[in-house]
């Protein structure tokens, strides 16, 4: 790794913390995604229609 701001020796102690942060971010995203999809399937019919309408116009 070549950087004028951070040498390889200074970066080495941060690698485990950065890896842990990425894993925690992935777990948080997965939990959020599962909760959102569960909420969409458990919603009353009128709310499911609103969710479907919002998804079709957002993408």
PDBQT receptor file of N, H, CA, C and O in Angstrom, charges set to zero:
ATOM      1  N   UNK A   1       0.853  -1.176   0.000  1.00  0.00    +0.000 N 
ATOM      2  CA  UNK A   1       0.000   0.000   0.000  1.00  0.00    +0.000 C 
ATOM      3  C   UNK A   1       0.894   1.233   0.000  1.00  0.00    +0.000 C 
ATOM      4  O   UNK A   1       1.786   1.360   0.838  1.00  0.00    +0.000 OA
ATOM      5  N   UNK A   2       0.659   2.112  -0.913  1.00  0.00    +0.000 N 
ATOM      6  H   UNK A   2      -0.066   2.009  -1.594  1.00  0.00    +0.000 HD
ATOM      7  CA  UNK A   2       1.442   3.334  -1.002  1.00  0.00    +0.000 C 
ATOM      8  C   UNK A   2       0.500   4.513  -0.770  1.00  0.00    +0.000 C 
ATOM      9  O   UNK A   2      -0.459   4.713  -1.515  1.00  0.00    +0.000 OA
ATOM     10  N   UNK A   3       0.784   5.277   0.260  1.00  0.00    +0.000 N 
ATOM     11  H   UNK A   3       1.562   5.114   0.866  1.00  0.00    +0.000 HD
ATOM     12  CA  UNK A   3      -0.025   6.441   0.565  1.00  0.00    +0.000 C 
ATOM     13  C   UNK A   3       0.855   7.493   1.222  1.00  0.00    +0.000 C 
ATOM     14  O   UNK A   3       1.658   7.165   2.095  1.00  0.00    +0.000 OA
ATOM     15  N   UNK A   4       0.720   8.735   0.824  1.00  0.00    +0.000 N 
ATOM     16  H   UNK A   4       0.068   9.002   0.114  1.00  0.00    +0.000 HD
ATOM     17  CA  UNK A   4       1.502   9.779   1.475  1.00  0.00    +0.000 C 
ATOM     18  C   UNK A   4       0.990  10.093   2.883  1.00  0.00    +0.000 C 
ATOM     19  O   UNK A   4       1.707  10.696   3.683  1.00  0.00    +0.000 OA
ATOM     20  N   UNK A   5      -0.238   9.689   3.187  1.00  0.00    +0.000 N 
ATOM     21  H   UNK A   5      -0.820   9.199   2.538  1.00  0.00    +0.000 HD
ATOM     22  CA  UNK A   5      -0.823  10.004   4.483  1.00  0.00    +0.000 C 
ATOM     23  C   UNK A   5      -0.666   8.886   5.514  1.00  0.00    +0.000 C 
ATOM     24  O   UNK A   5      -0.628   9.154   6.715  1.00  0.00    +0.000 OA
ATOM     25  N   UNK A   6      -0.574   7.645   5.059  1.00  0.00    +0.000 N 
ATOM     26  H   UNK A   6      -0.605   7.427   4.083  1.00  0.00    +0.000 HD
ATOM     27  CA  UNK A   6      -0.577   6.524   5.977  1.00  0.00    +0.000 C 
ATOM     28  C   UNK A   6       0.363   5.441   5.466  1.00  0.00    +0.000 C 
ATOM     29  O   UNK A   6       0.152   4.896   4.382  1.00  0.00    +0.000 OA
ATOM     30  N   UNK A   7       1.380   5.133   6.225  1.00  0.00    +0.000 N 
ATOM     31  H   UNK A   7       1.551   5.576   7.105  1.00  0.00    +0.000 HD
ATOM     32  CA  UNK A   7       2.305   4.085   5.812  1.00  0.00    +0.000 C 
ATOM     33  C   UNK A   7       1.735   2.719   6.172  1.00  0.00    +0.000 C 
ATOM     34  O   UNK A   7       0.773   2.619   6.935  1.00  0.00    +0.000 OA
ATOM     35  N   UNK A   8       2.328   1.679   5.624  1.00  0.00    +0.000 N 
ATOM     36  H   UNK A   8       3.110   1.761   5.005  1.00  0.00    +0.000 HD
ATOM     37  CA  UNK A   8       1.853   0.317   5.870  1.00  0.00    +0.000 C 
ATOM     38  C   UNK A   8       1.986  -0.047   7.340  1.00  0.00    +0.000 C 
ATOM     39  O   UNK A   8       1.146  -0.771   7.873  1.00  0.00    +0.000 OA
ATOM     40  N   UNK A   9       3.017   0.438   7.998  1.00  0.00    +0.000 N 
ATOM     41  H   UNK A   9       3.700   1.026   7.565  1.00  0.00    +0.000 HD
ATOM     42  CA  UNK A   9       3.221   0.140   9.412  1.00  0.00    +0.000 C 
ATOM     43  C   UNK A   9       2.143   0.781  10.283  1.00  0.00    +0.000 C 
ATOM     44  O   UNK A   9       1.734   0.205  11.292  1.00  0.00    +0.000 OA
ATOM     45  N   UNK A  10       1.686   1.962   9.901  1.00  0.00    +0.000 N 
ATOM     46  H   UNK A  10       2.017   2.430   9.082  1.00  0.00    +0.000 HD
ATOM     47  CA  UNK A  10       0.639   2.640  10.662  1.00  0.00    +0.000 C 
ATOM     48  C   UNK A  10      -0.736   2.046  10.363  1.00  0.00    +0.000 C 
ATOM     49  O   UNK A  10      -1.630   2.105  11.207  1.00  0.00    +0.000 OA
ATOM     50  N   UNK A  11      -0.913   1.480   9.180  1.00  0.00    +0.000 N 
ATOM     51  H   UNK A  11      -0.187   1.432   8.494  1.00  0.00    +0.000 HD
ATOM     52  CA  UNK A  11      -2.198   0.932   8.784  1.00  0.00    +0.000 C 
ATOM     53  C   UNK A  11      -2.431  -0.458   9.379  1.00  0.00    +0.000 C 
ATOM     54  O   UNK A  11      -3.577  -0.832   9.626  1.00  0.00    +0.000 OA
ATOM     55  N   UNK A  12      -1.391  -1.211   9.609  1.00  0.00    +0.000 N 
ATOM     56  H   UNK A  12      -0.460  -0.908   9.409  1.00  0.00    +0.000 HD
ATOM     57  CA  UNK A  12      -1.516  -2.608  10.054  1.00  0.00    +0.000 C 
ATOM     58  C   UNK A  12      -2.362  -2.775  11.319  1.00  0.00    +0.000 C 
ATOM     59  O   UNK A  12      -3.192  -3.684  11.345  1.00  0.00    +0.000 OA
ATOM     60  N   UNK A  13      -2.210  -1.969  12.361  1.00  0.00    +0.000 N 
ATOM     61  H   UNK A  13      -1.536  -1.231  12.340  1.00  0.00    +0.000 HD
ATOM     62  CA  UNK A  13      -3.048  -2.167  13.546  1.00  0.00    +0.000 C 
ATOM     63  C   UNK A  13      -4.533  -1.864  13.315  1.00  0.00    +0.000 C 
ATOM     64  O   UNK A  13      -5.382  -2.323  14.080  1.00  0.00    +0.000 OA
ATOM     65  N   UNK A  14      -4.848  -1.105  12.284  1.00  0.00    +0.000 N 
ATOM     66  H   UNK A  14      -4.159  -0.732  11.664  1.00  0.00    +0.000 HD
ATOM     67  CA  UNK A  14      -6.247  -0.745  12.021  1.00  0.00    +0.000 C 
ATOM     68  C   UNK A  14      -6.983  -1.793  11.192  1.00  0.00    +0.000 C 
ATOM     69  O   UNK A  14      -8.212  -1.761  11.129  1.00  0.00    +0.000 OA
ATOM     70  N   UNK A  15      -6.272  -2.718  10.557  1.00  0.00    +0.000 N 
ATOM     71  H   UNK A  15      -5.273  -2.744  10.608  1.00  0.00    +0.000 HD
ATOM     72  CA  UNK A  15      -6.911  -3.681   9.662  1.00  0.00    +0.000 C 
ATOM     73  C   UNK A  15      -7.972  -4.526  10.362  1.00  0.00    +0.000 C 
ATOM     74  O   UNK A  15      -9.052  -4.694   9.795  1.00  0.00    +0.000 OA
ATOM     75  N   UNK A  16      -7.735  -5.067  11.555  1.00  0.00    +0.000 N 
ATOM     76  H   UNK A  16      -6.857  -4.930  12.015  1.00  0.00    +0.000 HD
ATOM     77  CA  UNK A  16      -8.805  -5.843  12.203  1.00  0.00    +0.000 C 
ATOM     78  C   UNK A  16     -10.037  -4.998  12.525  1.00  0.00    +0.000 C 
ATOM     79  O   UNK A  16     -11.166  -5.473  12.400  1.00  0.00    +0.000 OA
ATOM     80  N   UNK A  17      -9.826  -3.762  12.935  1.00  0.00    +0.000 N 
ATOM     81  H   UNK A  17      -8.909  -3.376  13.037  1.00  0.00    +0.000 HD
ATOM     82  CA  UNK A  17     -10.958  -2.888  13.261  1.00  0.00    +0.000 C 
ATOM     83  C   UNK A  17     -11.769  -2.557  12.011  1.00  0.00    +0.000 C 
ATOM     84  O   UNK A  17     -12.998  -2.499  12.068  1.00  0.00    +0.000 OA
ATOM     85  N   UNK A  18     -11.101  -2.343  10.898  1.00  0.00    +0.000 N 
ATOM     86  H   UNK A  18     -10.104  -2.390  10.852  1.00  0.00    +0.000 HD
ATOM     87  CA  UNK A  18     -11.807  -2.049   9.654  1.00  0.00    +0.000 C 
ATOM     88  C   UNK A  18     -12.578  -3.281   9.193  1.00  0.00    +0.000 C 
ATOM     89  O   UNK A  18     -13.717  -3.167   8.739  1.00  0.00    +0.000 OA
ATOM     90  N   UNK A  19     -11.968  -4.447   9.306  1.00  0.00    +0.000 N 
ATOM     91  H   UNK A  19     -11.043  -4.540   9.675  1.00  0.00    +0.000 HD
ATOM     92  CA  UNK A  19     -12.657  -5.686   8.950  1.00  0.00    +0.000 C 
ATOM     93  C   UNK A  19     -13.880  -5.914   9.815  1.00  0.00    +0.000 C 
ATOM     94  O   UNK A  19     -14.937  -6.291   9.310  1.00  0.00    +0.000 OA
ATOM     95  N   UNK A  20     -13.746  -5.690  11.115  1.00  0.00    +0.000 N 
ATOM     96  H   UNK A  20     -12.887  -5.384  11.525  1.00  0.00    +0.000 HD
ATOM     97  CA  UNK A  20     -14.877  -5.848  12.032  1.00  0.00    +0.000 C 
ATOM     98  C   UNK A  20     -15.991  -4.863  11.693  1.00  0.00    +0.000 C 
ATOM     99  O   UNK A  20     -17.169  -5.219  11.721  1.00  0.00    +0.000 OA
ATOM    100  N   UNK A  21     -15.623  -3.642  11.377  1.00  0.00    +0.000 N 
ATOM    101  H   UNK A  21     -14.666  -3.353  11.355  1.00  0.00    +0.000 HD
ATOM    102  CA  UNK A  21     -16.623  -2.637  11.013  1.00  0.00    +0.000 C 
ATOM    103  C   UNK A  21     -17.384  -3.050   9.756  1.00  0.00    +0.000 C 
ATOM    104  O   UNK A  21     -18.598  -2.861   9.682  1.00  0.00    +0.000 OA
ATOM    105  N   UNK A  22     -16.691  -3.608   8.772  1.00  0.00    +0.000 N 
ATOM    106  H   UNK A  22     -15.705  -3.762   8.832  1.00  0.00    +0.000 HD
ATOM    107  CA  UNK A  22     -17.360  -4.054   7.550  1.00  0.00    +0.000 C 
ATOM    108  C   UNK A  22     -18.301  -5.222   7.822  1.00  0.00    +0.000 C 
ATOM    109  O   UNK A  22     -19.397  -5.275   7.265  1.00  0.00    +0.000 OA
ATOM    110  N   UNK A  23     -17.885  -6.151   8.669  1.00  0.00    +0.000 N 
ATOM    111  H   UNK A  23     -16.995  -6.108   9.122  1.00  0.00    +0.000 HD
ATOM    112  CA  UNK A  23     -18.749  -7.287   9.019  1.00  0.00    +0.000 C 
ATOM    113  C   UNK A  23     -19.991  -6.795   9.756  1.00  0.00    +0.000 C 
ATOM    114  O   UNK A  23     -21.101  -7.234   9.455  1.00  0.00    +0.000 OA
ATOM    115  N   UNK A  24     -19.817  -5.899  10.709  1.00  0.00    +0.000 N 
ATOM    116  H   UNK A  24     -18.916  -5.543  10.954  1.00  0.00    +0.000 HD
ATOM    117  CA  UNK A  24     -20.962  -5.366  11.451  1.00  0.00    +0.000 C 
ATOM    118  C   UNK A  24     -21.909  -4.599  10.533  1.00  0.00    +0.000 C 
ATOM    119  O   UNK A  24     -23.127  -4.672  10.697  1.00  0.00    +0.000 OA
ATOM    120  N   UNK A  25     -21.364  -3.873   9.580  1.00  0.00    +0.000 N 
ATOM    121  H   UNK A  25     -20.374  -3.814   9.447  1.00  0.00    +0.000 HD
ATOM    122  CA  UNK A  25     -22.192  -3.151   8.624  1.00  0.00    +0.000 C 
ATOM    123  C   UNK A  25     -23.000  -4.120   7.764  1.00  0.00    +0.000 C 
ATOM    124  O   UNK A  25     -24.177  -3.876   7.499  1.00  0.00    +0.000 OA
ATOM    125  N   UNK A  26     -22.384  -5.207   7.330  1.00  0.00    +0.000 N 
ATOM    126  H   UNK A  26     -21.428  -5.405   7.546  1.00  0.00    +0.000 HD
ATOM    127  CA  UNK A  26     -23.094  -6.206   6.530  1.00  0.00    +0.000 C 
ATOM    128  C   UNK A  26     -24.201  -6.872   7.343  1.00  0.00    +0.000 C 
ATOM    129  O   UNK A  26     -25.293  -7.102   6.823  1.00  0.00    +0.000 OA
ATOM    130  N   UNK A  27     -23.936  -7.182   8.605  1.00  0.00    +0.000 N 
ATOM    131  H   UNK A  27     -23.049  -6.995   9.027  1.00  0.00    +0.000 HD
ATOM    132  CA  UNK A  27     -24.955  -7.793   9.468  1.00  0.00    +0.000 C 
ATOM    133  C   UNK A  27     -26.108  -6.826   9.702  1.00  0.00    +0.000 C 
ATOM    134  O   UNK A  27     -27.271  -7.229   9.672  1.00  0.00    +0.000 OA
ATOM    135  N   UNK A  28     -25.801  -5.570   9.933  1.00  0.00    +0.000 N 
ATOM    136  H   UNK A  28     -24.857  -5.242   9.957  1.00  0.00    +0.000 HD
ATOM    137  CA  UNK A  28     -26.851  -4.566  10.155  1.00  0.00    +0.000 C 
ATOM    138  C   UNK A  28     -27.718  -4.410   8.909  1.00  0.00    +0.000 C 
ATOM    139  O   UNK A  28     -28.939  -4.295   9.013  1.00  0.00    +0.000 OA
ATOM    140  N   UNK A  29     -27.096  -4.406   7.739  1.00  0.00    +0.000 N 
ATOM    141  H   UNK A  29     -26.104  -4.499   7.656  1.00  0.00    +0.000 HD
ATOM    142  CA  UNK A  29     -27.860  -4.281   6.498  1.00  0.00    +0.000 C 
ATOM    143  C   UNK A  29     -28.762  -5.489   6.297  1.00  0.00    +0.000 C 
ATOM    144  O   UNK A  29     -29.923  -5.341   5.915  1.00  0.00    +0.000 OA
ATOM    145  N   UNK A  30     -28.237  -6.682   6.552  1.00  0.00    +0.000 N 
ATOM    146  H   UNK A  30     -27.294  -6.802   6.863  1.00  0.00    +0.000 HD
ATOM    147  CA  UNK A  30     -29.041  -7.900   6.400  1.00  0.00    +0.000 C 
ATOM    148  C   UNK A  30     -30.238  -7.900   7.352  1.00  0.00    +0.000 C 
ATOM    149  O   UNK A  30     -31.346  -8.261   6.954  1.00  0.00    +0.000 OA
ATOM    150  N   UNK A  31     -30.024  -7.499   8.597  1.00  0.00    +0.000 N 
ATOM    151  H   UNK A  31     -29.125  -7.205   8.920  1.00  0.00    +0.000 HD
ATOM    152  CA  UNK A  31     -31.129  -7.424   9.565  1.00  0.00    +0.000 C 
ATOM    153  C   UNK A  31     -32.172  -6.410   9.123  1.00  0.00    +0.000 C 
ATOM    154  O   UNK A  31     -33.371  -6.673   9.216  1.00  0.00    +0.000 OA
ATOM    155  N   UNK A  32     -31.728  -5.261   8.646  1.00  0.00    +0.000 N 
ATOM    156  H   UNK A  32     -30.754  -5.048   8.571  1.00  0.00    +0.000 HD
ATOM    157  CA  UNK A  32     -32.655  -4.234   8.179  1.00  0.00    +0.000 C 
ATOM    158  C   UNK A  32     -33.465  -4.749   6.987  1.00  0.00    +0.000 C 
ATOM    159  O   UNK A  32     -34.675  -4.538   6.914  1.00  0.00    +0.000 OA
ATOM    160  N   UNK A  33     -32.790  -5.423   6.057  1.00  0.00    +0.000 N 
ATOM    161  H   UNK A  33     -31.807  -5.594   6.116  1.00  0.00    +0.000 HD
ATOM    162  CA  UNK A  33     -33.459  -5.922   4.864  1.00  0.00    +0.000 C 
ATOM    163  C   UNK A  33     -34.499  -6.983   5.229  1.00  0.00    +0.000 C 
ATOM    164  O   UNK A  33     -35.614  -6.963   4.708  1.00  0.00    +0.000 OA
ATOM    165  N   UNK A  34     -34.140  -7.902   6.115  1.00  0.00    +0.000 N 
ATOM    166  H   UNK A  34     -33.234  -7.918   6.539  1.00  0.00    +0.000 HD
ATOM    167  CA  UNK A  34     -35.098  -8.932   6.526  1.00  0.00    +0.000 C 
ATOM    168  C   UNK A  34     -36.286  -8.323   7.253  1.00  0.00    +0.000 C 
ATOM    169  O   UNK A  34     -37.422  -8.751   7.050  1.00  0.00    +0.000 OA
ATOM    170  N   UNK A  35     -36.039  -7.331   8.095  1.00  0.00    +0.000 N 
ATOM    171  H   UNK A  35     -35.116  -6.983   8.260  1.00  0.00    +0.000 HD
ATOM    172  CA  UNK A  35     -37.134  -6.694   8.834  1.00  0.00    +0.000 C 
ATOM    173  C   UNK A  35     -38.071  -5.961   7.884  1.00  0.00    +0.000 C 
ATOM    174  O   UNK A  35     -39.291  -6.013   8.041  1.00  0.00    +0.000 OA
ATOM    175  N   UNK A  36     -37.495  -5.276   6.894  1.00  0.00    +0.000 N 
ATOM    176  H   UNK A  36     -36.504  -5.233   6.766  1.00  0.00    +0.000 HD
ATOM    177  CA  UNK A  36     -38.322  -4.544   5.935  1.00  0.00    +0.000 C 
ATOM    178  C   UNK A  36     -39.153  -5.503   5.095  1.00  0.00    +0.000 C 
ATOM    179  O   UNK A  36     -40.320  -5.220   4.822  1.00  0.00    +0.000 OA
ATOM    180  N   UNK A  37     -38.587  -6.620   4.683  1.00  0.00    +0.000 N 
ATOM    181  H   UNK A  37     -37.639  -6.849   4.905  1.00  0.00    +0.000 HD
ATOM    182  CA  UNK A  37     -39.361  -7.557   3.870  1.00  0.00    +0.000 C 
ATOM    183  C   UNK A  37     -40.422  -8.254   4.713  1.00  0.00    +0.000 C 
ATOM    184  O   UNK A  37     -41.514  -8.528   4.215  1.00  0.00    +0.000 OA
ATOM    185  N   UNK A  38     -40.126  -8.549   5.989  1.00  0.00    +0.000 N 
ATOM    186  H   UNK A  38     -39.239  -8.326   6.394  1.00  0.00    +0.000 HD
ATOM    187  CA  UNK A  38     -41.112  -9.154   6.867  1.00  0.00    +0.000 C 
ATOM    188  C   UNK A  38     -42.261  -8.175   7.115  1.00  0.00    +0.000 C 
ATOM    189  O   UNK A  38     -43.427  -8.571   7.143  1.00  0.00    +0.000 OA
ATOM    190  N   UNK A  39     -41.928  -6.906   7.294  1.00  0.00    +0.000 N 
ATOM    191  H   UNK A  39     -40.981  -6.584   7.272  1.00  0.00    +0.000 HD
ATOM    192  CA  UNK A  39     -42.958  -5.890   7.527  1.00  0.00    +0.000 C 
ATOM    193  C   UNK A  39     -43.868  -5.764   6.303  1.00  0.00    +0.000 C 
ATOM    194  O   UNK A  39     -45.073  -5.555   6.443  1.00  0.00    +0.000 OA
ATOM    195  N   UNK A  40     -43.300  -5.890   5.118  1.00  0.00    +0.000 N 
ATOM    196  H   UNK A  40     -42.321  -6.060   5.004  1.00  0.00    +0.000 HD
ATOM    197  CA  UNK A  40     -44.093  -5.775   3.897  1.00  0.00    +0.000 C 
ATOM    198  C   UNK A  40     -45.057  -6.949   3.749  1.00  0.00    +0.000 C 
ATOM    199  O   UNK A  40     -46.170  -6.769   3.253  1.00  0.00    +0.000 OA
ATOM    200  N   UNK A  41     -44.653  -8.142   4.166  1.00  0.00    +0.000 N 
ATOM    201  H   UNK A  41     -43.749  -8.288   4.568  1.00  0.00    +0.000 HD
ATOM    202  CA  UNK A  41     -45.541  -9.293   4.021  1.00  0.00    +0.000 C 
ATOM    203  C   UNK A  41     -46.594  -9.331   5.120  1.00  0.00    +0.000 C 
ATOM    204  O   UNK A  41     -47.663  -9.906   4.919  1.00  0.00    +0.000 OA
ATOM    205  N   UNK A  42     -46.320  -8.734   6.274  1.00  0.00    +0.000 N 
ATOM    206  H   UNK A  42     -45.452  -8.266   6.437  1.00  0.00    +0.000 HD
ATOM    207  CA  UNK A  42     -47.272  -8.747   7.377  1.00  0.00    +0.000 C 
ATOM    208  C   UNK A  42     -48.208  -7.545   7.379  1.00  0.00    +0.000 C 
ATOM    209  O   UNK A  42     -49.132  -7.477   8.190  1.00  0.00    +0.000 OA
ATOM    210  N   UNK A  43     -47.977  -6.606   6.483  1.00  0.00    +0.000 N 
ATOM    211  H   UNK A  43     -47.227  -6.660   5.825  1.00  0.00    +0.000 HD
ATOM    212  CA  UNK A  43     -48.781  -5.383   6.451  1.00  0.00    +0.000 C 
ATOM    213  C   UNK A  43     -50.199  -5.692   5.976  1.00  0.00    +0.000 C 
ATOM    214  O   UNK A  43     -50.410  -6.642   5.221  1.00  0.00    +0.000 OA
ATOM    215  N   UNK A  44     -51.162  -4.898   6.414  1.00  0.00    +0.000 N 
ATOM    216  H   UNK A  44     -50.991  -4.127   7.027  1.00  0.00    +0.000 HD
ATOM    217  CA  UNK A  44     -52.527  -5.047   5.906  1.00  0.00    +0.000 C 
ATOM    218  C   UNK A  44     -52.565  -4.812   4.398  1.00  0.00    +0.000 C 
ATOM    219  O   UNK A  44     -51.654  -4.183   3.860  1.00  0.00    +0.000 OA
ATOM    220  N   UNK A  45     -53.588  -5.297   3.707  1.00  0.00    +0.000 N 
ATOM    221  H   UNK A  45     -54.328  -5.807   4.145  1.00  0.00    +0.000 HD
ATOM    222  CA  UNK A  45     -53.630  -5.188   2.237  1.00  0.00    +0.000 C 
ATOM    223  C   UNK A  45     -53.481  -3.770   1.708  1.00  0.00    +0.000 C 
ATOM    224  O   UNK A  45     -52.816  -3.559   0.694  1.00  0.00    +0.000 OA
ATOM    225  N   UNK A  46     -54.089  -2.792   2.379  1.00  0.00    +0.000 N 
ATOM    226  H   UNK A  46     -54.629  -2.963   3.203  1.00  0.00    +0.000 HD
ATOM    227  CA  UNK A  46     -53.974  -1.418   1.864  1.00  0.00    +0.000 C 
ATOM    228  C   UNK A  46     -52.550  -0.897   1.995  1.00  0.00    +0.000 C 
ATOM    229  O   UNK A  46     -52.104  -0.119   1.151  1.00  0.00    +0.000 OA
ATOM    230  N   UNK A  47     -51.832  -1.303   3.026  1.00  0.00    +0.000 N 
ATOM    231  H   UNK A  47     -52.194  -1.935   3.711  1.00  0.00    +0.000 HD
ATOM    232  CA  UNK A  47     -50.438  -0.882   3.168  1.00  0.00    +0.000 C 
ATOM    233  C   UNK A  47     -49.554  -1.609   2.162  1.00  0.00    +0.000 C 
ATOM    234  O   UNK A  47     -48.595  -1.025   1.656  1.00  0.00    +0.000 OA
ATOM    235  N   UNK A  48     -49.858  -2.881   1.861  1.00  0.00    +0.000 N 
ATOM    236  H   UNK A  48     -50.637  -3.355   2.272  1.00  0.00    +0.000 HD
ATOM    237  CA  UNK A  48     -49.082  -3.608   0.857  1.00  0.00    +0.000 C 
ATOM    238  C   UNK A  48     -49.229  -2.928  -0.497  1.00  0.00    +0.000 C 
ATOM    239  O   UNK A  48     -48.263  -2.840  -1.255  1.00  0.00    +0.000 OA
ATOM    240  N   UNK A  49     -50.427  -2.446  -0.806  1.00  0.00    +0.000 N 
ATOM    241  H   UNK A  49     -51.212  -2.517  -0.190  1.00  0.00    +0.000 HD
ATOM    242  CA  UNK A  49     -50.644  -1.750  -2.080  1.00  0.00    +0.000 C 
ATOM    243  C   UNK A  49     -49.827  -0.462  -2.120  1.00  0.00    +0.000 C 
ATOM    244  O   UNK A  49     -49.260  -0.113  -3.156  1.00  0.00    +0.000 OA
ATOM    245  N   UNK A  50     -49.768   0.239  -0.999  1.00  0.00    +0.000 N 
ATOM    246  H   UNK A  50     -50.228  -0.044  -0.157  1.00  0.00    +0.000 HD
ATOM    247  CA  UNK A  50     -48.983   1.480  -0.948  1.00  0.00    +0.000 C 
ATOM    248  C   UNK A  50     -47.495   1.178  -1.096  1.00  0.00    +0.000 C 
ATOM    249  O   UNK A  50     -46.775   1.923  -1.763  1.00  0.00    +0.000 OA
ATOM    250  N   UNK A  51     -47.028   0.089  -0.478  1.00  0.00    +0.000 N 
ATOM    251  H   UNK A  51     -47.612  -0.515   0.063  1.00  0.00    +0.000 HD
ATOM    252  CA  UNK A  51     -45.613  -0.290  -0.588  1.00  0.00    +0.000 C 
ATOM    253  C   UNK A  51     -45.295  -0.652  -2.037  1.00  0.00    +0.000 C 
ATOM    254  O   UNK A  51     -44.259  -0.243  -2.563  1.00  0.00    +0.000 OA
ATOM    255  N   UNK A  52     -46.173  -1.414  -2.686  1.00  0.00    +0.000 N 
ATOM    256  H   UNK A  52     -47.014  -1.746  -2.259  1.00  0.00    +0.000 HD
ATOM    257  CA  UNK A  52     -45.955  -1.806  -4.079  1.00  0.00    +0.000 C 
ATOM    258  C   UNK A  52     -45.954  -0.590  -4.993  1.00  0.00    +0.000 C 
ATOM    259  O   UNK A  52     -45.148  -0.510  -5.920  1.00  0.00    +0.000 OA
ATOM    260  N   UNK A  53     -46.844   0.350  -4.740  1.00  0.00    +0.000 N 
ATOM    261  H   UNK A  53     -47.498   0.285  -3.987  1.00  0.00    +0.000 HD
ATOM    262  CA  UNK A  53     -46.901   1.553  -5.556  1.00  0.00    +0.000 C 
ATOM    263  C   UNK A  53     -45.634   2.380  -5.384  1.00  0.00    +0.000 C 
ATOM    264  O   UNK A  53     -45.119   2.933  -6.355  1.00  0.00    +0.000 OA
ATOM    265  N   UNK A  54     -45.130   2.469  -4.161  1.00  0.00    +0.000 N 
ATOM    266  H   UNK A  54     -45.549   2.020  -3.372  1.00  0.00    +0.000 HD
ATOM    267  CA  UNK A  54     -43.910   3.239  -3.912  1.00  0.00    +0.000 C 
ATOM    268  C   UNK A  54     -42.715   2.575  -4.572  1.00  0.00    +0.000 C 
ATOM    269  O   UNK A  54     -41.840   3.265  -5.095  1.00  0.00    +0.000 OA
ATOM    270  N   UNK A  55     -42.662   1.243  -4.558  1.00  0.00    +0.000 N 
ATOM    271  H   UNK A  55     -43.373   0.682  -4.133  1.00  0.00    +0.000 HD
ATOM    272  CA  UNK A  55     -41.544   0.537  -5.178  1.00  0.00    +0.000 C 
ATOM    273  C   UNK A  55     -41.577   0.686  -6.696  1.00  0.00    +0.000 C 
ATOM    274  O   UNK A  55     -40.520   0.799  -7.317  1.00  0.00    +0.000 OA
ATOM    275  N   UNK A  56     -42.732   0.691  -7.296  1.00  0.00    +0.000 N 
ATOM    276  H   UNK A  56     -43.590   0.599  -6.792  1.00  0.00    +0.000 HD
ATOM    277  CA  UNK A  56     -42.821   0.783  -8.750  1.00  0.00    +0.000 C 
ATOM    278  C   UNK A  56     -42.457   2.184  -9.239  1.00  0.00    +0.000 C 
ATOM    279  O   UNK A  56     -41.970   2.330 -10.360  1.00  0.00    +0.000 OA
ATOM    280  N   UNK A  57     -42.677   3.204  -8.434  1.00  0.00    +0.000 N 
ATOM    281  H   UNK A  57     -43.073   3.085  -7.523  1.00  0.00    +0.000 HD
ATOM    282  CA  UNK A  57     -42.349   4.551  -8.860  1.00  0.00    +0.000 C 
ATOM    283  C   UNK A  57     -40.927   4.955  -8.494  1.00  0.00    +0.000 C 
ATOM    284  O   UNK A  57     -40.387   5.905  -9.060  1.00  0.00    +0.000 OA
ATOM    285  N   UNK A  58     -40.310   4.233  -7.541  1.00  0.00    +0.000 N 
ATOM    286  H   UNK A  58     -40.749   3.461  -7.082  1.00  0.00    +0.000 HD
ATOM    287  CA  UNK A  58     -38.975   4.629  -7.107  1.00  0.00    +0.000 C 
ATOM    288  C   UNK A  58     -37.881   4.068  -8.014  1.00  0.00    +0.000 C 
ATOM    289  O   UNK A  58     -36.762   4.581  -7.989  1.00  0.00    +0.000 OA
ATOM    290  N   UNK A  59     -38.149   3.066  -8.792  1.00  0.00    +0.000 N 
ATOM    291  H   UNK A  59     -39.058   2.649  -8.813  1.00  0.00    +0.000 HD
ATOM    292  CA  UNK A  59     -37.077   2.441  -9.549  1.00  0.00    +0.000 C 
ATOM    293  C   UNK A  59     -37.339   2.414 -10.970  1.00  0.00    +0.000 C 
ATOM    294  O   UNK A  59     -36.519   1.914 -11.740  1.00  0.00    +0.000 OA
TER     295      UNK A  59
